[in-house]
Amino acid sequence: MRSDVRVQEGWQQATVATKTGSPGQLREVVQLAVKLGFIAFGGPAAHIAMLRDEVVARRGWFSEQHFLDLLGITNLIPGPNSTEMVIHTGYERAGWRGLIGAGLGFILPAAGITLALAWLYVEYGTTVQGERLLDGVKPVVLVVVLDAIWNLGRTAVKSVPLGAIGGAVFALYLLGLNELVLLAGGALAAALLHGRRWPWRGTSALLAPLTGVPLGLPMALAAVEPATAYSAARLFLTFLKIGATLYGSGYVLLAFLRNDFVTRLGWLNERQLLDAVAVGQFTPGPVFTTATFVGYVVGSFSGAALATVGIFLPAFICVAIVNPLLPRLRDLPGVRPILDGVNVAAIGLMAAVATVLARDAVVDWLTALLAIGAAVLLLRFRINSAALVVGGALISLLVAMVG
C-alpha cells in the first residue's frame, strides 16, 4: 500500500508544474535538448538512456516511475520514441513552448549535420565516414544504456511475474520476434496475470483522438496515385505518412523508405537509400533525420525542409494529445498492470538492444578500456553521460590520428 502511495505522490509531483513552465524552465529544457541533439549517438535506446541520466538521476525532474510510464506510453504511439520522450520532457517542464522548443532543440542539430552531409554527397558523390567516431562512442554508449537498464529495471520489475515478462521479451527479441508484438504481448501478459480485463470502454474513449492520426492519414494518402515526377507536396505527404504510421526500429524505417522512394516513386536507387540510412545511423540525434538526407537528394534544400517537417510533425501531435491523458489513463481500473507490462517489455527490449550493441562495441583493447573507464567514471563519480560520449569520440579520433 505504501509503495502505491509513493507512486501516486511521485506522479502528482511530476505533473504539478505541467503546462505552465517559467522562462527559466523553458531555457533549461531547450538547452538540454540541443545538447542531446549534438552528442546523442547510438540510436533510440542510447538516447533514452542519456535522457534518463539527465532528467532523473541528475536534475530530479521526474521519478523513475514517471519516466518509465512516459516511456511505456511512448512505445504505444507511432513515431521516433527517443524524440517523443524529449518532447514529453519539454511539455511537462515548460508547457506548449517546452513541447515545441525541446523537440526542435533535439531535431535541428542532427538535421543540420545530416543536411551538410547530404550536400557533400550530392556535390562530391560520397559521404563522410563516421566509423572512427563511432568506434569511441559505442563502448561508452553501451555503459550508459546498461546503467539506465539497471536503474529503470529496479523500478519496473515490481514482482517476479513482471521480471519473467521482461526476461521473455529479451529472449524473444534476440530470436527475431517483432518489437511491437512483444510490447503488446507484455501488456497482455501483465493484464492476465493481474486478473483484470482491459477497460475497453474508458480507454478507447480517451485514445480515440490519437488513433485518428496514424489510421486516418494513411487512408487519405492511399487515394494519391504514385508518380515518377518529383512533387514537393508528394514528398511532404509521403514523409508525413511515414511519421504517422511507423513503429519500431531504424530497420522498419528502411523498409518504409525503400517501398515509397525506390519501389513506388522511383526517386532513389538502392545505393542512395543505403547511403541515406548510413548517414542517419552515424550522425547524432534522431535516426529519422535520414528523411533530411533523402529530401535533399531528391529536392535540394526545400525538399530537405519538407521531408524533415513531414516525418517529425506527427510526433509533436501525438505527444500533445497523449500526454494530458496519462493521469486519467493511469487511474482507469486495470490500466496500471497493462502499463507495467509495457514498461518491463520496454526494459527487455533495451536490454536486447544493448546485447546486440555489445557485439560491435567492444572489439579490441581500446574499446575495452573505453568501456571500463566509462563504467568507472559514470558509476563511481557520476560523470555526465554527455561528457563521456564526447570524451570517447575524441579519444578514438586521437588514437586513429597517431596510429
C-alpha positions as CSV (number, residue, x, y, z in Angstrom):
1,M,0.0,0.0,0.0
2,R,2.8,2.4,0.9
3,S,4.6,1.8,-2.4
4,D,1.3,2.6,-4.3
5,V,1.0,5.9,-2.3
6,R,4.6,6.8,-3.2
7,V,4.0,6.1,-6.8
8,Q,0.8,8.3,-6.8
9,E,2.7,11.1,-5.0
10,G,5.6,10.9,-7.4
11,W,3.1,11.1,-10.3
12,Q,1.4,14.1,-8.8
13,Q,4.7,15.9,-8.1
14,A,5.8,15.3,-11.7
15,T,2.7,16.8,-13.1
16,V,2.2,19.8,-10.8
17,A,4.3,22.2,-12.9
18,T,3.0,20.9,-16.2
19,K,1.8,23.1,-19.0
20,T,2.8,26.4,-17.2
21,G,6.6,26.4,-17.3
22,S,8.6,29.5,-16.5
23,P,11.1,31.1,-18.9
24,G,13.9,29.5,-16.9
25,Q,12.4,26.1,-17.2
26,L,11.9,26.6,-21.0
27,R,15.6,27.6,-21.3
28,E,16.6,24.5,-19.3
29,V,14.7,22.0,-21.5
30,V,15.8,23.6,-24.7
31,Q,19.5,23.7,-23.6
32,L,19.2,20.0,-22.6
33,A,17.5,19.1,-25.9
34,V,20.1,20.9,-28.0
35,K,23.0,19.2,-26.1
36,L,21.5,15.8,-26.7
37,G,20.9,16.7,-30.3
38,F,24.6,17.3,-30.8
39,I,26.0,14.3,-28.9
40,A,23.3,11.6,-28.5
41,F,24.8,8.9,-30.7
42,G,23.9,5.2,-30.7
43,G,20.2,5.1,-31.6
44,P,16.9,5.4,-29.6
45,A,18.0,3.1,-26.7
46,A,21.1,5.2,-26.1
47,H,19.2,8.5,-26.5
48,I,16.6,7.4,-23.9
49,A,19.4,6.2,-21.5
50,M,21.1,9.6,-21.8
51,L,17.8,11.5,-21.3
52,R,17.1,9.4,-18.2
53,D,20.5,10.2,-16.8
54,E,19.8,13.9,-17.2
55,V,16.2,14.2,-16.1
56,V,16.0,11.5,-13.4
57,A,19.5,10.9,-12.0
58,R,21.0,14.4,-12.3
59,R,18.2,17.0,-12.4
60,G,15.4,15.1,-10.5
61,W,12.7,16.4,-12.8
62,F,11.0,13.0,-12.9
63,S,10.9,10.0,-10.7
64,E,12.0,6.6,-12.1
65,Q,8.3,5.5,-12.2
66,H,7.1,8.6,-14.0
67,F,9.9,8.3,-16.6
68,L,9.0,4.7,-17.1
69,D,5.3,5.5,-17.6
70,L,6.2,8.1,-20.2
71,L,8.4,5.5,-21.9
72,G,5.6,2.9,-21.8
73,I,3.0,5.2,-23.4
74,T,5.5,6.4,-25.9
75,N,6.0,2.9,-27.1
76,L,2.3,2.7,-27.9
77,I,2.2,5.6,-30.3
78,P,3.8,5.9,-33.7
79,G,7.0,7.9,-34.4
80,P,10.5,8.1,-33.1
81,N,10.5,7.1,-29.4
82,S,13.5,9.0,-28.2
83,T,12.4,12.2,-29.9
84,E,8.9,11.8,-28.4
85,M,10.5,11.3,-24.9
86,V,12.4,14.6,-25.3
87,I,9.2,16.3,-26.4
88,H,7.3,14.8,-23.4
89,T,10.1,16.3,-21.2
90,G,9.7,19.7,-22.7
91,Y,5.9,19.6,-22.4
92,E,6.0,18.6,-18.8
93,R,8.6,21.1,-17.7
94,A,7.6,24.2,-19.8
95,G,4.1,23.6,-21.4
96,W,3.4,24.1,-25.1
97,R,6.5,26.3,-25.6
98,G,8.6,23.5,-24.0
99,L,7.0,20.9,-26.2
100,I,8.0,22.8,-29.4
101,G,11.3,24.1,-28.0
102,A,12.6,20.7,-26.8
103,G,11.5,18.9,-30.0
104,L,13.2,21.4,-32.2
105,G,16.2,21.6,-30.0
106,F,16.7,17.8,-30.3
107,I,15.9,17.6,-34.0
108,L,17.5,20.6,-35.6
109,P,21.2,19.9,-34.7
110,A,21.0,16.4,-36.2
111,A,19.1,17.6,-39.2
112,G,21.7,20.3,-39.8
113,I,24.5,17.9,-39.7
114,T,22.7,15.5,-41.9
115,L,21.9,18.3,-44.4
116,A,25.6,19.2,-44.6
117,L,26.5,15.6,-45.3
118,A,23.7,15.4,-47.9
119,W,25.2,18.4,-49.7
120,L,28.6,16.8,-49.7
121,Y,27.1,13.6,-51.0
122,V,25.3,15.3,-53.9
123,E,28.3,17.6,-54.8
124,Y,31.1,15.0,-54.4
125,G,29.4,11.7,-54.7
126,T,30.5,10.4,-51.2
127,T,29.6,10.6,-47.6
128,V,31.8,11.5,-44.7
129,Q,32.6,8.2,-42.9
130,G,31.8,8.1,-39.2
131,E,33.4,4.8,-38.3
132,R,36.3,6.2,-36.3
133,L,34.0,8.4,-34.4
134,L,31.6,5.6,-33.6
135,D,34.5,3.3,-32.5
136,G,34.9,5.5,-29.5
137,V,31.2,6.3,-28.9
138,K,29.8,2.7,-29.0
139,P,31.5,1.3,-25.8
140,V,30.6,4.5,-23.8
141,V,27.0,4.3,-25.1
142,L,26.9,0.7,-24.1
143,V,27.8,1.6,-20.5
144,V,25.2,4.4,-20.4
145,V,22.5,2.1,-21.7
146,L,23.3,-0.6,-19.2
147,D,23.2,1.9,-16.3
148,A,19.8,3.1,-17.4
149,I,18.5,-0.5,-17.8
150,W,19.7,-1.4,-14.3
151,N,18.1,1.7,-12.6
152,L,14.9,1.6,-14.6
153,G,14.6,-2.1,-14.2
154,R,14.7,-1.9,-10.4
155,T,11.6,0.3,-10.6
156,A,9.9,-1.6,-13.4
157,V,10.3,-5.1,-12.1
158,K,7.8,-4.9,-9.2
159,S,7.2,-8.7,-8.9
160,V,8.6,-12.0,-10.1
161,P,6.0,-12.3,-12.9
162,L,6.9,-8.9,-14.3
163,G,10.5,-9.9,-14.2
164,A,9.6,-13.1,-16.1
165,I,7.8,-11.0,-18.7
166,G,10.8,-8.8,-19.2
167,G,13.1,-11.8,-19.5
168,A,10.9,-13.4,-22.0
169,V,10.8,-10.2,-24.2
170,F,14.6,-10.1,-24.0
171,A,15.0,-13.6,-25.2
172,L,12.3,-13.5,-27.9
173,Y,13.6,-10.3,-29.4
174,L,17.0,-11.9,-29.8
175,L,15.3,-14.8,-31.5
176,G,13.8,-12.3,-34.1
177,L,10.3,-11.5,-32.9
178,N,8.9,-8.1,-33.8
179,E,9.2,-5.5,-31.0
180,L,5.6,-4.3,-31.4
181,V,4.3,-7.9,-30.9
182,L,6.5,-8.2,-27.8
183,L,5.2,-4.9,-26.4
184,A,1.6,-5.9,-26.9
185,G,2.4,-9.4,-25.5
186,G,4.0,-7.8,-22.4
187,A,0.9,-5.7,-21.8
188,L,-1.5,-8.6,-22.3
189,A,0.5,-11.0,-20.1
190,A,0.7,-8.4,-17.3
191,A,-3.1,-7.8,-17.5
192,L,-3.9,-11.5,-17.4
193,L,-1.5,-12.2,-14.5
194,H,-3.2,-9.4,-12.6
195,G,-6.6,-10.8,-13.3
196,R,-8.0,-7.7,-14.8
197,R,-9.7,-7.0,-18.1
198,W,-8.7,-4.2,-20.4
199,P,-11.0,-1.3,-19.7
200,W,-12.1,-1.1,-23.3
201,R,-14.8,1.5,-23.0
202,G,-13.0,4.1,-21.0
203,T,-9.6,3.6,-22.6
204,S,-10.9,3.7,-26.2
205,A,-12.8,6.9,-25.5
206,L,-9.6,8.6,-24.3
207,L,-7.4,7.3,-27.1
208,A,-9.9,7.8,-29.9
209,P,-8.4,11.3,-30.9
210,L,-5.0,9.7,-31.1
211,T,-5.9,6.7,-33.2
212,G,-7.2,9.1,-35.9
213,V,-3.7,10.4,-36.5
214,P,-2.0,7.2,-37.5
215,L,-5.0,5.5,-39.0
216,G,-6.9,8.2,-40.9
217,L,-3.9,9.8,-42.6
218,P,-2.7,6.7,-44.5
219,M,-6.2,6.0,-45.7
220,A,-6.4,9.5,-47.2
221,L,-2.9,9.2,-48.8
222,A,-3.8,5.8,-50.3
223,A,-6.0,7.6,-52.8
224,V,-3.0,9.5,-54.1
225,E,-1.7,7.8,-57.3
226,P,2.0,7.1,-57.4
227,A,4.0,9.1,-60.0
228,T,7.6,9.2,-61.0
229,A,7.9,13.0,-61.4
230,Y,9.1,14.8,-58.3
231,S,6.5,16.7,-56.4
232,A,7.2,18.8,-53.3
233,A,3.7,18.1,-52.0
234,R,4.0,14.4,-52.6
235,L,7.4,14.4,-50.8
236,F,5.9,16.1,-47.8
237,L,2.8,13.9,-47.7
238,T,4.8,10.7,-48.0
239,F,7.1,11.6,-45.1
240,L,4.0,12.7,-43.1
241,K,2.5,9.2,-43.7
242,I,5.7,7.5,-42.6
243,G,5.9,9.6,-39.4
244,A,2.3,8.9,-38.6
245,T,2.4,5.2,-39.1
246,L,5.9,3.9,-38.3
247,Y,6.5,1.9,-35.2
248,G,9.8,0.2,-34.4
249,S,13.4,0.5,-35.2
250,G,15.5,2.0,-38.0
251,Y,15.2,-1.2,-39.9
252,V,11.5,-0.6,-40.2
253,L,12.3,2.9,-41.4
254,L,14.5,1.4,-44.1
255,A,11.6,-0.8,-45.3
256,F,9.2,2.2,-45.5
257,L,11.8,4.3,-47.4
258,R,12.5,1.5,-49.8
259,N,8.9,0.8,-50.5
260,D,8.0,4.5,-51.1
261,F,11.1,6.1,-52.7
262,V,12.7,3.2,-54.5
263,T,9.8,0.9,-55.5
264,R,6.7,3.1,-55.7
265,L,8.1,6.5,-56.7
266,G,11.5,5.6,-58.2
267,W,13.1,8.8,-56.8
268,L,16.0,6.9,-55.3
269,N,18.1,3.9,-56.2
270,E,19.2,1.2,-53.8
271,R,22.6,2.6,-53.2
272,Q,21.3,6.1,-52.4
273,L,18.9,4.6,-50.0
274,L,21.6,2.7,-48.1
275,D,23.8,5.8,-48.1
276,A,20.9,7.8,-46.6
277,V,20.4,5.2,-43.8
278,A,24.1,5.0,-43.1
279,V,24.3,8.8,-42.6
280,G,21.2,8.6,-40.2
281,Q,23.0,5.9,-38.2
282,F,26.3,7.6,-37.6
283,T,25.1,11.1,-37.0
284,P,23.9,12.2,-33.5
285,G,20.2,12.7,-32.6
286,P,17.1,11.1,-34.1
287,V,17.6,8.4,-36.7
288,F,14.6,9.9,-38.5
289,T,16.8,12.7,-39.8
290,T,17.5,10.2,-42.6
291,A,14.5,12.0,-44.0
292,T,16.5,15.2,-44.3
293,F,19.1,13.4,-46.4
294,V,16.5,11.8,-48.7
295,G,14.7,15.1,-49.0
296,Y,17.9,16.9,-50.1
297,V,18.9,14.3,-52.6
298,V,15.5,14.4,-54.3
299,G,14.5,18.0,-53.8
300,S,17.5,20.1,-52.7
301,F,17.1,22.4,-49.6
302,S,13.4,22.8,-49.9
303,G,13.0,19.1,-50.1
304,A,15.1,18.6,-47.0
305,A,13.0,21.0,-45.1
306,L,9.7,19.5,-46.2
307,A,10.9,15.9,-45.5
308,T,12.1,16.8,-42.0
309,V,8.9,18.6,-41.1
310,G,6.8,15.9,-42.6
311,I,8.3,13.0,-40.7
312,F,8.6,14.7,-37.3
313,L,5.3,16.6,-37.2
314,P,3.2,13.6,-36.2
315,A,5.5,13.1,-33.1
316,F,4.6,16.6,-31.8
317,I,0.9,16.0,-32.4
318,C,0.9,12.5,-30.8
319,V,2.7,13.8,-27.7
320,A,0.4,16.8,-27.4
321,I,-2.6,14.5,-27.5
322,V,-1.5,11.7,-25.3
323,N,0.5,13.5,-22.6
324,P,-2.6,15.1,-20.9
325,L,-4.3,11.7,-21.0
326,L,-1.6,10.0,-18.9
327,P,-3.0,10.7,-15.4
328,R,-6.5,9.7,-16.5
329,L,-5.3,6.5,-18.2
330,R,-3.4,5.6,-15.0
331,D,-6.5,6.0,-12.9
332,L,-8.6,3.7,-15.1
333,P,-9.2,0.2,-13.5
334,G,-6.8,-2.3,-14.9
335,V,-4.6,0.1,-16.8
336,R,-1.8,0.2,-14.2
337,P,-1.0,-3.5,-14.8
338,I,-1.0,-3.0,-18.6
339,L,1.3,-0.1,-18.3
340,D,3.6,-2.1,-16.0
341,G,3.7,-4.8,-18.6
342,V,4.6,-2.4,-21.4
343,N,7.3,-0.9,-19.1
344,V,9.0,-4.2,-18.4
345,A,8.7,-5.2,-22.1
346,A,10.4,-1.9,-23.0
347,I,13.2,-2.7,-20.5
348,G,13.6,-6.1,-22.0
349,L,13.9,-4.6,-25.5
350,M,16.5,-2.1,-24.3
351,A,18.5,-5.0,-22.7
352,A,18.3,-6.9,-26.0
353,V,19.4,-3.9,-28.0
354,A,22.3,-3.5,-25.5
355,T,23.3,-7.1,-26.1
356,V,23.4,-6.5,-29.9
357,L,25.3,-3.3,-29.4
358,A,27.9,-5.1,-27.2
359,R,28.8,-7.4,-30.1
360,D,30.0,-4.4,-32.1
361,A,31.0,-2.1,-29.3
362,V,33.9,-3.9,-27.5
363,V,36.1,-5.3,-30.3
364,D,39.7,-4.5,-29.2
365,W,41.9,-3.2,-26.4
366,L,40.9,0.4,-27.0
367,T,37.2,-0.1,-26.9
368,A,37.5,-2.4,-23.9
369,L,39.5,0.3,-22.0
370,L,36.9,2.9,-23.0
371,A,34.1,0.8,-21.7
372,I,35.8,0.1,-18.4
373,G,36.8,3.8,-18.0
374,A,33.3,4.9,-18.8
375,A,31.8,2.5,-16.3
376,V,34.1,3.7,-13.5
377,L,33.5,7.4,-14.3
378,L,29.8,7.0,-14.6
379,L,29.1,4.6,-11.7
380,R,31.7,5.8,-9.2
381,F,32.0,9.5,-9.9
382,R,28.7,10.1,-11.8
383,I,30.4,12.0,-14.6
384,N,27.8,13.3,-17.1
385,S,27.0,10.8,-19.8
386,A,27.2,13.5,-22.5
387,A,30.8,14.3,-21.4
388,L,31.6,10.6,-21.5
389,V,30.3,10.2,-25.1
390,V,32.3,13.3,-26.3
391,G,35.4,12.0,-24.5
392,G,35.1,8.6,-26.1
393,A,34.8,10.0,-29.5
394,L,37.8,12.4,-29.1
395,I,40.0,9.6,-27.7
396,S,39.1,7.3,-30.6
397,L,39.8,10.0,-33.2
398,L,43.1,10.9,-31.4
399,V,44.3,7.3,-31.4
400,A,43.3,6.9,-35.1
401,M,45.4,10.0,-35.9
402,V,48.5,9.0,-34.1
403,G,48.2,5.4,-35.2
